[in-house]
Amino acid sequence: MYEKDELFIESIGGVTKVAKLCGITRGAVSQWKNNGIPKAQLNFLKTLYAKEYMAIYIEKQPKIAKNS
């Protein structure tokens, strides 16, 4: 299962909304939760929902304190 893909779909508004945005069936989007979001659709969605994409896929690295 692709947990980050599932979280991204839900953060956008769910299967129905993503299906409408991409012009495909709800069933196809549901399969993405198990098979991953295809690269073309992921690029399309991350363009529209950059904030949500960044929050889920880009993990912030902890800052390392510098010793003086």
Secondary structure by P-SEA (a helix, b strand, c coil): ccaaaaaaaaaaccaaaaaaaacccaaaaaaaacccccaaaaaaaaaacaaaaaacccccccbbbbcc
